[in-house]
Amino acid sequence: MPKQKTHKGARARLGITGTGKIMRRKSHVNNFRRKKHRRVKGQFDEMMEVHPSVRRRMRRLLPYGR
C-alpha cells in the first residue's frame, strides 16, 4: 500500500490540538481592519474549530495529523 500524501495547503492552514480537534483561522481578518471594532479584531487572534460537516474531509487531507 503506498503512503498517503499530506495536503500542504491544509497543513499550513489547519492545526490539530492534543485532543484531536482540527482548528482553523477565522475569516475576514485582513480586509478593512480600520473599520472593525477593537473587540472584533481581538477575536481574530483565537482559532475556531472546524465545522463537523467538514471535519471528515479535513481529516483526509491530513492523514498523519493525530
PDBQT receptor file of N, H, CA, C and O in Angstrom, charges set to zero:
ATOM      1  N   MET A   1       0.843  -1.183   0.000  1.00  0.00    +0.000 N 
ATOM      2  CA  MET A   1       0.000   0.000   0.000  1.00  0.00    +0.000 C 
ATOM      3  C   MET A   1       0.888   1.246   0.000  1.00  0.00    +0.000 C 
ATOM      4  O   MET A   1       1.759   1.364   0.861  1.00  0.00    +0.000 OA
ATOM      5  N   PRO A   2       0.694   2.188  -0.946  1.00  0.00    +0.000 N 
ATOM      6  CA  PRO A   2       1.532   3.393  -0.972  1.00  0.00    +0.000 C 
ATOM      7  C   PRO A   2       1.186   4.328   0.187  1.00  0.00    +0.000 C 
ATOM      8  O   PRO A   2       0.103   4.266   0.768  1.00  0.00    +0.000 OA
ATOM      9  N   LYS A   3       2.137   5.184   0.496  1.00  0.00    +0.000 N 
ATOM     10  H   LYS A   3       3.017   5.235   0.024  1.00  0.00    +0.000 HD
ATOM     11  CA  LYS A   3       1.914   6.162   1.551  1.00  0.00    +0.000 C 
ATOM     12  C   LYS A   3       0.881   7.192   1.100  1.00  0.00    +0.000 C 
ATOM     13  O   LYS A   3       0.779   7.512  -0.084  1.00  0.00    +0.000 OA
ATOM     14  N   GLN A   4       0.119   7.704   2.066  1.00  0.00    +0.000 N 
ATOM     15  H   GLN A   4       0.202   7.444   3.028  1.00  0.00    +0.000 HD
ATOM     16  CA  GLN A   4      -0.814   8.780   1.763  1.00  0.00    +0.000 C 
ATOM     17  C   GLN A   4      -0.069  10.100   1.825  1.00  0.00    +0.000 C 
ATOM     18  O   GLN A   4       0.844  10.268   2.633  1.00  0.00    +0.000 OA
ATOM     19  N   LYS A   5      -0.460  11.036   0.971  1.00  0.00    +0.000 N 
ATOM     20  H   LYS A   5      -1.202  10.898   0.314  1.00  0.00    +0.000 HD
ATOM     21  CA  LYS A   5       0.215  12.328   0.946  1.00  0.00    +0.000 C 
ATOM     22  C   LYS A   5      -0.581  13.353   1.745  1.00  0.00    +0.000 C 
ATOM     23  O   LYS A   5      -1.809  13.409   1.672  1.00  0.00    +0.000 OA
ATOM     24  N   THR A   6       0.144  14.157   2.502  1.00  0.00    +0.000 N 
ATOM     25  H   THR A   6       1.141  14.112   2.561  1.00  0.00    +0.000 HD
ATOM     26  CA  THR A   6      -0.453  15.254   3.251  1.00  0.00    +0.000 C 
ATOM     27  C   THR A   6      -0.664  16.421   2.304  1.00  0.00    +0.000 C 
ATOM     28  O   THR A   6       0.228  16.754   1.525  1.00  0.00    +0.000 OA
ATOM     29  N   HIS A   7      -1.829  17.044   2.359  1.00  0.00    +0.000 N 
ATOM     30  H   HIS A   7      -2.554  16.773   2.992  1.00  0.00    +0.000 HD
ATOM     31  CA  HIS A   7      -2.116  18.227   1.559  1.00  0.00    +0.000 C 
ATOM     32  C   HIS A   7      -1.391  19.413   2.193  1.00  0.00    +0.000 C 
ATOM     33  O   HIS A   7      -1.696  19.794   3.323  1.00  0.00    +0.000 OA
ATOM     34  N   LYS A   8      -0.432  19.998   1.469  1.00  0.00    +0.000 N 
ATOM     35  H   LYS A   8      -0.184  19.688   0.551  1.00  0.00    +0.000 HD
ATOM     36  CA  LYS A   8       0.438  21.009   2.050  1.00  0.00    +0.000 C 
ATOM     37  C   LYS A   8      -0.313  22.296   2.385  1.00  0.00    +0.000 C 
ATOM     38  O   LYS A   8       0.037  22.971   3.354  1.00  0.00    +0.000 OA
ATOM     39  N   GLY A   9      -1.334  22.649   1.608  1.00  0.00    +0.000 N 
ATOM     40  H   GLY A   9      -1.618  22.101   0.821  1.00  0.00    +0.000 HD
ATOM     41  CA  GLY A   9      -2.130  23.830   1.920  1.00  0.00    +0.000 C 
ATOM     42  C   GLY A   9      -2.908  23.645   3.210  1.00  0.00    +0.000 C 
ATOM     43  O   GLY A   9      -3.019  24.571   4.013  1.00  0.00    +0.000 OA
ATOM     44  N   ALA A  10      -3.448  22.449   3.410  1.00  0.00    +0.000 N 
ATOM     45  H   ALA A  10      -3.358  21.697   2.757  1.00  0.00    +0.000 HD
ATOM     46  CA  ALA A  10      -4.181  22.165   4.642  1.00  0.00    +0.000 C 
ATOM     47  C   ALA A  10      -3.228  22.133   5.830  1.00  0.00    +0.000 C 
ATOM     48  O   ALA A  10      -3.578  22.577   6.923  1.00  0.00    +0.000 OA
ATOM     49  N   ARG A  11      -2.030  21.611   5.620  1.00  0.00    +0.000 N 
ATOM     50  H   ARG A  11      -1.745  21.250   4.732  1.00  0.00    +0.000 HD
ATOM     51  CA  ARG A  11      -1.052  21.553   6.705  1.00  0.00    +0.000 C 
ATOM     52  C   ARG A  11      -0.682  22.956   7.174  1.00  0.00    +0.000 C 
ATOM     53  O   ARG A  11      -0.484  23.181   8.368  1.00  0.00    +0.000 OA
ATOM     54  N   ALA A  12      -0.587  23.905   6.233  1.00  0.00    +0.000 N 
ATOM     55  H   ALA A  12      -0.748  23.722   5.263  1.00  0.00    +0.000 HD
ATOM     56  CA  ALA A  12      -0.222  25.270   6.590  1.00  0.00    +0.000 C 
ATOM     57  C   ALA A  12      -1.369  26.018   7.256  1.00  0.00    +0.000 C 
ATOM     58  O   ALA A  12      -1.132  26.890   8.092  1.00  0.00    +0.000 OA
ATOM     59  N   ARG A  13      -2.602  25.693   6.900  1.00  0.00    +0.000 N 
ATOM     60  H   ARG A  13      -2.794  24.985   6.221  1.00  0.00    +0.000 HD
ATOM     61  CA  ARG A  13      -3.745  26.476   7.373  1.00  0.00    +0.000 C 
ATOM     62  C   ARG A  13      -4.434  25.895   8.594  1.00  0.00    +0.000 C 
ATOM     63  O   ARG A  13      -5.105  26.623   9.326  1.00  0.00    +0.000 OA
ATOM     64  N   LEU A  14      -4.285  24.616   8.825  1.00  0.00    +0.000 N 
ATOM     65  H   LEU A  14      -3.741  24.025   8.231  1.00  0.00    +0.000 HD
ATOM     66  CA  LEU A  14      -5.006  23.953   9.911  1.00  0.00    +0.000 C 
ATOM     67  C   LEU A  14      -4.052  23.485  10.987  1.00  0.00    +0.000 C 
ATOM     68  O   LEU A  14      -2.887  23.185  10.724  1.00  0.00    +0.000 OA
ATOM     69  N   GLY A  15      -4.563  23.427  12.198  1.00  0.00    +0.000 N 
ATOM     70  H   GLY A  15      -5.509  23.670  12.412  1.00  0.00    +0.000 HD
ATOM     71  CA  GLY A  15      -3.790  22.884  13.305  1.00  0.00    +0.000 C 
ATOM     72  C   GLY A  15      -4.601  21.808  14.001  1.00  0.00    +0.000 C 
ATOM     73  O   GLY A  15      -5.831  21.832  13.967  1.00  0.00    +0.000 OA
ATOM     74  N   ILE A  16      -3.923  20.872  14.626  1.00  0.00    +0.000 N 
ATOM     75  H   ILE A  16      -2.923  20.852  14.654  1.00  0.00    +0.000 HD
ATOM     76  CA  ILE A  16      -4.609  19.808  15.346  1.00  0.00    +0.000 C 
ATOM     77  C   ILE A  16      -4.192  19.888  16.807  1.00  0.00    +0.000 C 
ATOM     78  O   ILE A  16      -3.003  19.914  17.126  1.00  0.00    +0.000 OA
ATOM     79  N   THR A  17      -5.184  19.928  17.690  1.00  0.00    +0.000 N 
ATOM     80  H   THR A  17      -6.149  19.907  17.432  1.00  0.00    +0.000 HD
ATOM     81  CA  THR A  17      -4.910  20.035  19.118  1.00  0.00    +0.000 C 
ATOM     82  C   THR A  17      -4.519  18.679  19.678  1.00  0.00    +0.000 C 
ATOM     83  O   THR A  17      -4.584  17.666  18.982  1.00  0.00    +0.000 OA
ATOM     84  N   GLY A  18      -4.121  18.667  20.917  1.00  0.00    +0.000 N 
ATOM     85  H   GLY A  18      -4.068  19.490  21.482  1.00  0.00    +0.000 HD
ATOM     86  CA  GLY A  18      -3.761  17.416  21.573  1.00  0.00    +0.000 C 
ATOM     87  C   GLY A  18      -4.931  16.469  21.720  1.00  0.00    +0.000 C 
ATOM     88  O   GLY A  18      -4.743  15.253  21.776  1.00  0.00    +0.000 OA
ATOM     89  N   THR A  19      -6.146  17.012  21.784  1.00  0.00    +0.000 N 
ATOM     90  H   THR A  19      -6.299  17.999  21.738  1.00  0.00    +0.000 HD
ATOM     91  CA  THR A  19      -7.333  16.164  21.899  1.00  0.00    +0.000 C 
ATOM     92  C   THR A  19      -7.877  15.736  20.546  1.00  0.00    +0.000 C 
ATOM     93  O   THR A  19      -8.848  14.982  20.480  1.00  0.00    +0.000 OA
ATOM     94  N   GLY A  20      -7.249  16.218  19.444  1.00  0.00    +0.000 N 
ATOM     95  H   GLY A  20      -6.460  16.830  19.498  1.00  0.00    +0.000 HD
ATOM     96  CA  GLY A  20      -7.657  15.786  18.111  1.00  0.00    +0.000 C 
ATOM     97  C   GLY A  20      -8.592  16.716  17.376  1.00  0.00    +0.000 C 
ATOM     98  O   GLY A  20      -9.046  16.383  16.282  1.00  0.00    +0.000 OA
ATOM     99  N   LYS A  21      -8.897  17.877  17.944  1.00  0.00    +0.000 N 
ATOM    100  H   LYS A  21      -8.528  18.148  18.833  1.00  0.00    +0.000 HD
ATOM    101  CA  LYS A  21      -9.749  18.832  17.241  1.00  0.00    +0.000 C 
ATOM    102  C   LYS A  21      -8.947  19.500  16.126  1.00  0.00    +0.000 C 
ATOM    103  O   LYS A  21      -7.759  19.784  16.284  1.00  0.00    +0.000 OA
ATOM    104  N   ILE A  22      -9.613  19.746  14.997  1.00  0.00    +0.000 N 
ATOM    105  H   ILE A  22     -10.577  19.516  14.869  1.00  0.00    +0.000 HD
ATOM    106  CA  ILE A  22      -8.978  20.458  13.893  1.00  0.00    +0.000 C 
ATOM    107  C   ILE A  22      -9.375  21.924  14.024  1.00  0.00    +0.000 C 
ATOM    108  O   ILE A  22     -10.559  22.262  14.035  1.00  0.00    +0.000 OA
ATOM    109  N   MET A  23      -8.369  22.788  14.122  1.00  0.00    +0.000 N 
ATOM    110  H   MET A  23      -7.407  22.513  14.113  1.00  0.00    +0.000 HD
ATOM    111  CA  MET A  23      -8.606  24.209  14.335  1.00  0.00    +0.000 C 
ATOM    112  C   MET A  23      -8.232  24.989  13.084  1.00  0.00    +0.000 C 
ATOM    113  O   MET A  23      -7.276  24.649  12.386  1.00  0.00    +0.000 OA
ATOM    114  N   ARG A  24      -9.003  26.044  12.811  1.00  0.00    +0.000 N 
ATOM    115  H   ARG A  24      -9.779  26.320  13.378  1.00  0.00    +0.000 HD
ATOM    116  CA  ARG A  24      -8.758  26.882  11.641  1.00  0.00    +0.000 C 
ATOM    117  C   ARG A  24      -8.728  28.335  12.063  1.00  0.00    +0.000 C 
ATOM    118  O   ARG A  24      -9.164  28.693  13.158  1.00  0.00    +0.000 OA
ATOM    119  N   ARG A  25      -8.203  29.171  11.172  1.00  0.00    +0.000 N 
ATOM    120  H   ARG A  25      -7.848  28.880  10.283  1.00  0.00    +0.000 HD
ATOM    121  CA  ARG A  25      -8.151  30.602  11.390  1.00  0.00    +0.000 C 
ATOM    122  C   ARG A  25      -9.503  31.209  11.038  1.00  0.00    +0.000 C 
ATOM    123  O   ARG A  25     -10.210  30.680  10.179  1.00  0.00    +0.000 OA
ATOM    124  N   LYS A  26      -9.870  32.296  11.679  1.00  0.00    +0.000 N 
ATOM    125  H   LYS A  26      -9.297  32.726  12.377  1.00  0.00    +0.000 HD
ATOM    126  CA  LYS A  26     -11.131  32.970  11.367  1.00  0.00    +0.000 C 
ATOM    127  C   LYS A  26     -11.032  33.720  10.052  1.00  0.00    +0.000 C 
ATOM    128  O   LYS A  26      -9.941  34.099   9.625  1.00  0.00    +0.000 OA
ATOM    129  N   SER A  27     -12.173  33.932   9.410  1.00  0.00    +0.000 N 
ATOM    130  H   SER A  27     -13.059  33.624   9.757  1.00  0.00    +0.000 HD
ATOM    131  CA  SER A  27     -12.188  34.626   8.127  1.00  0.00    +0.000 C 
ATOM    132  C   SER A  27     -12.332  36.138   8.333  1.00  0.00    +0.000 C 
ATOM    133  O   SER A  27     -12.580  36.601   9.447  1.00  0.00    +0.000 OA
ATOM    134  N   HIS A  28     -12.173  36.892   7.254  1.00  0.00    +0.000 N 
ATOM    135  H   HIS A  28     -11.971  36.515   6.350  1.00  0.00    +0.000 HD
ATOM    136  CA  HIS A  28     -12.326  38.357   7.220  1.00  0.00    +0.000 C 
ATOM    137  C   HIS A  28     -11.285  39.076   8.075  1.00  0.00    +0.000 C 
ATOM    138  O   HIS A  28     -11.554  40.172   8.566  1.00  0.00    +0.000 OA
ATOM    139  N   VAL A  29     -10.121  38.494   8.262  1.00  0.00    +0.000 N 
ATOM    140  H   VAL A  29      -9.903  37.604   7.864  1.00  0.00    +0.000 HD
ATOM    141  CA  VAL A  29      -9.119  39.075   9.149  1.00  0.00    +0.000 C 
ATOM    142  C   VAL A  29      -8.389  40.231   8.477  1.00  0.00    +0.000 C 
ATOM    143  O   VAL A  29      -8.155  41.253   9.122  1.00  0.00    +0.000 OA
ATOM    144  N   ASN A  30      -8.027  40.108   7.226  1.00  0.00    +0.000 N 
ATOM    145  H   ASN A  30      -8.217  39.278   6.702  1.00  0.00    +0.000 HD
ATOM    146  CA  ASN A  30      -7.123  41.067   6.607  1.00  0.00    +0.000 C 
ATOM    147  C   ASN A  30      -7.804  42.246   5.925  1.00  0.00    +0.000 C 
ATOM    148  O   ASN A  30      -7.132  43.229   5.611  1.00  0.00    +0.000 OA
ATOM    149  N   ASN A  31      -9.085  42.188   5.688  1.00  0.00    +0.000 N 
ATOM    150  H   ASN A  31      -9.631  41.390   5.943  1.00  0.00    +0.000 HD
ATOM    151  CA  ASN A  31      -9.729  43.227   4.892  1.00  0.00    +0.000 C 
ATOM    152  C   ASN A  31     -10.446  44.246   5.781  1.00  0.00    +0.000 C 
ATOM    153  O   ASN A  31     -11.182  43.865   6.691  1.00  0.00    +0.000 OA
ATOM    154  N   PHE A  32     -10.233  45.545   5.521  1.00  0.00    +0.000 N 
ATOM    155  H   PHE A  32      -9.636  45.855   4.782  1.00  0.00    +0.000 HD
ATOM    156  CA  PHE A  32     -10.909  46.643   6.230  1.00  0.00    +0.000 C 
ATOM    157  C   PHE A  32     -10.684  46.580   7.733  1.00  0.00    +0.000 C 
ATOM    158  O   PHE A  32     -11.633  46.632   8.515  1.00  0.00    +0.000 OA
ATOM    159  N   ARG A  33      -9.434  46.470   8.126  1.00  0.00    +0.000 N 
ATOM    160  H   ARG A  33      -8.663  46.428   7.491  1.00  0.00    +0.000 HD
ATOM    161  CA  ARG A  33      -9.130  46.383   9.551  1.00  0.00    +0.000 C 
ATOM    162  C   ARG A  33      -9.500  47.674  10.290  1.00  0.00    +0.000 C 
ATOM    163  O   ARG A  33      -9.901  47.620  11.453  1.00  0.00    +0.000 OA
ATOM    164  N   ARG A  34      -9.372  48.822   9.639  1.00  0.00    +0.000 N 
ATOM    165  H   ARG A  34      -9.045  48.866   8.695  1.00  0.00    +0.000 HD
ATOM    166  CA  ARG A  34      -9.620  50.093  10.327  1.00  0.00    +0.000 C 
ATOM    167  C   ARG A  34     -11.081  50.247  10.727  1.00  0.00    +0.000 C 
ATOM    168  O   ARG A  34     -11.386  50.892  11.730  1.00  0.00    +0.000 OA
ATOM    169  N   LYS A  35     -11.983  49.657   9.948  1.00  0.00    +0.000 N 
ATOM    170  H   LYS A  35     -11.734  49.133   9.134  1.00  0.00    +0.000 HD
ATOM    171  CA  LYS A  35     -13.410  49.808  10.225  1.00  0.00    +0.000 C 
ATOM    172  C   LYS A  35     -13.889  48.881  11.340  1.00  0.00    +0.000 C 
ATOM    173  O   LYS A  35     -14.954  49.101  11.915  1.00  0.00    +0.000 OA
ATOM    174  N   LYS A  36     -13.124  47.868  11.640  1.00  0.00    +0.000 N 
ATOM    175  H   LYS A  36     -12.259  47.689  11.173  1.00  0.00    +0.000 HD
ATOM    176  CA  LYS A  36     -13.586  46.875  12.609  1.00  0.00    +0.000 C 
ATOM    177  C   LYS A  36     -13.320  47.353  14.035  1.00  0.00    +0.000 C 
ATOM    178  O   LYS A  36     -12.337  48.041  14.309  1.00  0.00    +0.000 OA
ATOM    179  N   HIS A  37     -14.208  46.977  14.914  1.00  0.00    +0.000 N 
ATOM    180  H   HIS A  37     -15.008  46.419  14.692  1.00  0.00    +0.000 HD
ATOM    181  CA  HIS A  37     -14.104  47.352  16.316  1.00  0.00    +0.000 C 
ATOM    182  C   HIS A  37     -12.937  46.616  16.968  1.00  0.00    +0.000 C 
ATOM    183  O   HIS A  37     -12.550  45.532  16.531  1.00  0.00    +0.000 OA
ATOM    184  N   ARG A  38     -12.387  47.211  18.009  1.00  0.00    +0.000 N 
ATOM    185  H   ARG A  38     -12.701  48.092  18.364  1.00  0.00    +0.000 HD
ATOM    186  CA  ARG A  38     -11.231  46.630  18.685  1.00  0.00    +0.000 C 
ATOM    187  C   ARG A  38     -11.539  45.223  19.222  1.00  0.00    +0.000 C 
ATOM    188  O   ARG A  38     -10.693  44.331  19.165  1.00  0.00    +0.000 OA
ATOM    189  N   ARG A  39     -12.753  45.040  19.741  1.00  0.00    +0.000 N 
ATOM    190  H   ARG A  39     -13.440  45.765  19.788  1.00  0.00    +0.000 HD
ATOM    191  CA  ARG A  39     -13.164  43.737  20.270  1.00  0.00    +0.000 C 
ATOM    192  C   ARG A  39     -13.163  42.676  19.173  1.00  0.00    +0.000 C 
ATOM    193  O   ARG A  39     -12.745  41.541  19.399  1.00  0.00    +0.000 OA
ATOM    194  N   VAL A  40     -13.629  43.047  17.993  1.00  0.00    +0.000 N 
ATOM    195  H   VAL A  40     -13.969  43.969  17.808  1.00  0.00    +0.000 HD
ATOM    196  CA  VAL A  40     -13.683  42.122  16.857  1.00  0.00    +0.000 C 
ATOM    197  C   VAL A  40     -12.268  41.749  16.420  1.00  0.00    +0.000 C 
ATOM    198  O   VAL A  40     -11.980  40.586  16.138  1.00  0.00    +0.000 OA
ATOM    199  N   LYS A  41     -11.391  42.748  16.369  1.00  0.00    +0.000 N 
ATOM    200  H   LYS A  41     -11.625  43.693  16.598  1.00  0.00    +0.000 HD
ATOM    201  CA  LYS A  41     -10.017  42.486  15.954  1.00  0.00    +0.000 C 
ATOM    202  C   LYS A  41      -9.298  41.599  16.967  1.00  0.00    +0.000 C 
ATOM    203  O   LYS A  41      -8.433  40.804  16.599  1.00  0.00    +0.000 OA
ATOM    204  N   GLY A  42      -9.651  41.735  18.217  1.00  0.00    +0.000 N 
ATOM    205  H   GLY A  42     -10.354  42.381  18.515  1.00  0.00    +0.000 HD
ATOM    206  CA  GLY A  42      -9.063  40.869  19.242  1.00  0.00    +0.000 C 
ATOM    207  C   GLY A  42      -9.525  39.435  19.113  1.00  0.00    +0.000 C 
ATOM    208  O   GLY A  42      -8.783  38.504  19.427  1.00  0.00    +0.000 OA
ATOM    209  N   GLN A  43     -10.763  39.254  18.645  1.00  0.00    +0.000 N 
ATOM    210  H   GLN A  43     -11.366  40.010  18.390  1.00  0.00    +0.000 HD
ATOM    211  CA  GLN A  43     -11.293  37.900  18.478  1.00  0.00    +0.000 C 
ATOM    212  C   GLN A  43     -10.618  37.154  17.331  1.00  0.00    +0.000 C 
ATOM    213  O   GLN A  43     -10.674  35.926  17.272  1.00  0.00    +0.000 OA
ATOM    214  N   PHE A  44      -9.980  37.890  16.421  1.00  0.00    +0.000 N 
ATOM    215  H   PHE A  44      -9.935  38.888  16.470  1.00  0.00    +0.000 HD
ATOM    216  CA  PHE A  44      -9.305  37.235  15.299  1.00  0.00    +0.000 C 
ATOM    217  C   PHE A  44      -8.088  36.444  15.756  1.00  0.00    +0.000 C 
ATOM    218  O   PHE A  44      -7.608  35.578  15.024  1.00  0.00    +0.000 OA
ATOM    219  N   ASP A  45      -7.581  36.724  16.950  1.00  0.00    +0.000 N 
ATOM    220  H   ASP A  45      -7.971  37.427  17.545  1.00  0.00    +0.000 HD
ATOM    221  CA  ASP A  45      -6.417  36.003  17.456  1.00  0.00    +0.000 C 
ATOM    222  C   ASP A  45      -6.751  34.552  17.806  1.00  0.00    +0.000 C 
ATOM    223  O   ASP A  45      -5.870  33.693  17.811  1.00  0.00    +0.000 OA
ATOM    224  N   GLU A  46      -8.016  34.285  18.096  1.00  0.00    +0.000 N 
ATOM    225  H   GLU A  46      -8.732  34.983  18.093  1.00  0.00    +0.000 HD
ATOM    226  CA  GLU A  46      -8.425  32.950  18.510  1.00  0.00    +0.000 C 
ATOM    227  C   GLU A  46      -8.650  32.054  17.296  1.00  0.00    +0.000 C 
ATOM    228  O   GLU A  46      -9.059  32.524  16.235  1.00  0.00    +0.000 OA
ATOM    229  N   MET A  47      -8.384  30.783  17.458  1.00  0.00    +0.000 N 
ATOM    230  H   MET A  47      -8.052  30.401  18.321  1.00  0.00    +0.000 HD
ATOM    231  CA  MET A  47      -8.651  29.805  16.405  1.00  0.00    +0.000 C 
ATOM    232  C   MET A  47     -10.049  29.232  16.633  1.00  0.00    +0.000 C 
ATOM    233  O   MET A  47     -10.534  29.181  17.763  1.00  0.00    +0.000 OA
ATOM    234  N   MET A  48     -10.690  28.800  15.542  1.00  0.00    +0.000 N 
ATOM    235  H   MET A  48     -10.296  28.840  14.624  1.00  0.00    +0.000 HD
ATOM    236  CA  MET A  48     -12.021  28.191  15.627  1.00  0.00    +0.000 C 
ATOM    237  C   MET A  48     -11.924  26.726  15.254  1.00  0.00    +0.000 C 
ATOM    238  O   MET A  48     -11.076  26.326  14.457  1.00  0.00    +0.000 OA
ATOM    239  N   GLU A  49     -12.799  25.938  15.838  1.00  0.00    +0.000 N 
ATOM    240  H   GLU A  49     -13.489  26.263  16.485  1.00  0.00    +0.000 HD
ATOM    241  CA  GLU A  49     -12.847  24.525  15.477  1.00  0.00    +0.000 C 
ATOM    242  C   GLU A  49     -13.545  24.382  14.126  1.00  0.00    +0.000 C 
ATOM    243  O   GLU A  49     -14.497  25.104  13.831  1.00  0.00    +0.000 OA
ATOM    244  N   VAL A  50     -13.068  23.451  13.317  1.00  0.00    +0.000 N 
ATOM    245  H   VAL A  50     -12.295  22.864  13.556  1.00  0.00    +0.000 HD
ATOM    246  CA  VAL A  50     -13.662  23.191  12.006  1.00  0.00    +0.000 C 
ATOM    247  C   VAL A  50     -15.066  22.623  12.210  1.00  0.00    +0.000 C 
ATOM    248  O   VAL A  50     -15.293  21.833  13.126  1.00  0.00    +0.000 OA
ATOM    249  N   HIS A  51     -15.993  23.024  11.364  1.00  0.00    +0.000 N 
ATOM    250  H   HIS A  51     -15.808  23.666  10.620  1.00  0.00    +0.000 HD
ATOM    251  CA  HIS A  51     -17.380  22.572  11.467  1.00  0.00    +0.000 C 
ATOM    252  C   HIS A  51     -17.463  21.054  11.290  1.00  0.00    +0.000 C 
ATOM    253  O   HIS A  51     -16.730  20.490  10.479  1.00  0.00    +0.000 OA
ATOM    254  N   PRO A  52     -18.344  20.391  12.036  1.00  0.00    +0.000 N 
ATOM    255  CA  PRO A  52     -18.441  18.926  11.940  1.00  0.00    +0.000 C 
ATOM    256  C   PRO A  52     -18.717  18.391  10.535  1.00  0.00    +0.000 C 
ATOM    257  O   PRO A  52     -18.289  17.287  10.200  1.00  0.00    +0.000 OA
ATOM    258  N   SER A  53     -19.433  19.168   9.708  1.00  0.00    +0.000 N 
ATOM    259  H   SER A  53     -19.781  20.065   9.980  1.00  0.00    +0.000 HD
ATOM    260  CA  SER A  53     -19.743  18.690   8.361  1.00  0.00    +0.000 C 
ATOM    261  C   SER A  53     -18.503  18.655   7.466  1.00  0.00    +0.000 C 
ATOM    262  O   SER A  53     -18.501  17.964   6.447  1.00  0.00    +0.000 OA
ATOM    263  N   VAL A  54     -17.460  19.384   7.830  1.00  0.00    +0.000 N 
ATOM    264  H   VAL A  54     -17.461  19.945   8.657  1.00  0.00    +0.000 HD
ATOM    265  CA  VAL A  54     -16.242  19.473   7.023  1.00  0.00    +0.000 C 
ATOM    266  C   VAL A  54     -15.112  18.639   7.631  1.00  0.00    +0.000 C 
ATOM    267  O   VAL A  54     -14.106  18.371   6.974  1.00  0.00    +0.000 OA
ATOM    268  N   ARG A  55     -15.285  18.239   8.872  1.00  0.00    +0.000 N 
ATOM    269  H   ARG A  55     -16.102  18.457   9.406  1.00  0.00    +0.000 HD
ATOM    270  CA  ARG A  55     -14.211  17.582   9.629  1.00  0.00    +0.000 C 
ATOM    271  C   ARG A  55     -13.670  16.338   8.936  1.00  0.00    +0.000 C 
ATOM    272  O   ARG A  55     -12.459  16.118   8.926  1.00  0.00    +0.000 OA
ATOM    273  N   ARG A  56     -14.534  15.532   8.364  1.00  0.00    +0.000 N 
ATOM    274  H   ARG A  56     -15.518  15.710   8.372  1.00  0.00    +0.000 HD
ATOM    275  CA  ARG A  56     -14.091  14.283   7.723  1.00  0.00    +0.000 C 
ATOM    276  C   ARG A  56     -13.209  14.561   6.508  1.00  0.00    +0.000 C 
ATOM    277  O   ARG A  56     -12.212  13.874   6.287  1.00  0.00    +0.000 OA
ATOM    278  N   ARG A  57     -13.586  15.585   5.713  1.00  0.00    +0.000 N 
ATOM    279  H   ARG A  57     -14.396  16.143   5.893  1.00  0.00    +0.000 HD
ATOM    280  CA  ARG A  57     -12.769  15.950   4.555  1.00  0.00    +0.000 C 
ATOM    281  C   ARG A  57     -11.401  16.468   4.981  1.00  0.00    +0.000 C 
ATOM    282  O   ARG A  57     -10.394  16.165   4.342  1.00  0.00    +0.000 OA
ATOM    283  N   MET A  58     -11.364  17.243   6.053  1.00  0.00    +0.000 N 
ATOM    284  H   MET A  58     -12.183  17.489   6.572  1.00  0.00    +0.000 HD
ATOM    285  CA  MET A  58     -10.096  17.779   6.537  1.00  0.00    +0.000 C 
ATOM    286  C   MET A  58      -9.196  16.652   7.050  1.00  0.00    +0.000 C 
ATOM    287  O   MET A  58      -7.978  16.704   6.878  1.00  0.00    +0.000 OA
ATOM    288  N   ARG A  59      -9.783  15.647   7.671  1.00  0.00    +0.000 N 
ATOM    289  H   ARG A  59     -10.772  15.605   7.811  1.00  0.00    +0.000 HD
ATOM    290  CA  ARG A  59      -9.007  14.501   8.157  1.00  0.00    +0.000 C 
ATOM    291  C   ARG A  59      -8.335  13.769   6.978  1.00  0.00    +0.000 C 
ATOM    292  O   ARG A  59      -7.211  13.282   7.105  1.00  0.00    +0.000 OA
ATOM    293  N   ARG A  60      -9.026  13.698   5.841  1.00  0.00    +0.000 N 
ATOM    294  H   ARG A  60      -9.939  14.094   5.738  1.00  0.00    +0.000 HD
ATOM    295  CA  ARG A  60      -8.438  13.045   4.666  1.00  0.00    +0.000 C 
ATOM    296  C   ARG A  60      -7.244  13.823   4.145  1.00  0.00    +0.000 C 
ATOM    297  O   ARG A  60      -6.286  13.237   3.640  1.00  0.00    +0.000 OA
ATOM    298  N   LEU A  61      -7.299  15.155   4.268  1.00  0.00    +0.000 N 
ATOM    299  H   LEU A  61      -8.077  15.631   4.678  1.00  0.00    +0.000 HD
ATOM    300  CA  LEU A  61      -6.189  15.976   3.792  1.00  0.00    +0.000 C 
ATOM    301  C   LEU A  61      -4.977  15.864   4.708  1.00  0.00    +0.000 C 
ATOM    302  O   LEU A  61      -3.843  16.074   4.278  1.00  0.00    +0.000 OA
ATOM    303  N   LEU A  62      -5.224  15.531   5.979  1.00  0.00    +0.000 N 
ATOM    304  H   LEU A  62      -6.145  15.361   6.328  1.00  0.00    +0.000 HD
ATOM    305  CA  LEU A  62      -4.138  15.413   6.956  1.00  0.00    +0.000 C 
ATOM    306  C   LEU A  62      -4.102  13.999   7.530  1.00  0.00    +0.000 C 
ATOM    307  O   LEU A  62      -4.475  13.801   8.686  1.00  0.00    +0.000 OA
ATOM    308  N   PRO A  63      -3.663  13.012   6.751  1.00  0.00    +0.000 N 
ATOM    309  CA  PRO A  63      -3.757  11.625   7.205  1.00  0.00    +0.000 C 
ATOM    310  C   PRO A  63      -2.883  11.315   8.402  1.00  0.00    +0.000 C 
ATOM    311  O   PRO A  63      -3.200  10.407   9.169  1.00  0.00    +0.000 OA
ATOM    312  N   TYR A  64      -1.776  12.052   8.587  1.00  0.00    +0.000 N 
ATOM    313  H   TYR A  64      -1.518  12.790   7.963  1.00  0.00    +0.000 HD
ATOM    314  CA  TYR A  64      -0.869  11.739   9.692  1.00  0.00    +0.000 C 
ATOM    315  C   TYR A  64      -0.996  12.711  10.846  1.00  0.00    +0.000 C 
ATOM    316  O   TYR A  64      -0.211  12.651  11.792  1.00  0.00    +0.000 OA
ATOM    317  N   GLY A  65      -1.971  13.606  10.788  1.00  0.00    +0.000 N 
ATOM    318  H   GLY A  65      -2.609  13.655  10.020  1.00  0.00    +0.000 HD
ATOM    319  CA  GLY A  65      -2.218  14.502  11.919  1.00  0.00    +0.000 C 
ATOM    320  C   GLY A  65      -2.966  13.746  12.995  1.00  0.00    +0.000 C 
ATOM    321  O   GLY A  65      -4.035  13.192  12.739  1.00  0.00    +0.000 OA
ATOM    322  N   ARG A  66      -2.429  13.718  14.172  1.00  0.00    +0.000 N 
ATOM    323  H   ARG A  66      -1.560  14.168  14.381  1.00  0.00    +0.000 HD
ATOM    324  CA  ARG A  66      -3.080  12.960  15.263  1.00  0.00    +0.000 C 
ATOM    325  C   ARG A  66      -3.778  13.921  16.187  1.00  0.00    +0.000 C 
ATOM    326  O   ARG A  66      -4.388  13.500  17.170  1.00  0.00    +0.000 OA
TER     327      ARG A  66
